[in-house]
Amino acid sequence: MLEEIKKGLMTGIGAVLLTKEKIEESVQKLVEESKLKEEDARRLIDDLAGTGQKQAQKMESDLGDVFKKTLSGMNVARRDELVEIQHQLEGIEVRLSVLESREKATD
């Protein structure tokens, strides 16, 4: 019966969106209605909360992979690449300024 209740809660509410408070609230109602023993309720709360966290972490990882793949396909520069280009440009500006100063001095 515990597995059936777990499946019902997972399907009905959506494991990723479940917060520990909501899980506890839902399971406590089942305990109050004598549909679930207190010991089973604790185990169910732990299982559902753990499953929800794992699914949320997997979703975050999967989304990160999708974004990286999408950006890679769009040929968009990474932040570290832009910072490197900015440093190179600053170096070029300094050298140009030195050359311009020398040119003005010889005029």
Secondary structure, DSSP 4 states (H G I P E B T S, - for coil): -HHHHHHHHIIIIIGGG--HHHHHHHHHHHHHTTSS-HHHHHHHHHHHHHHHHHHHHHHHHHHHHHHHHHHHHTTPPPHHHHHHHHHHHHHHHHHHHHHHHHHHHH-
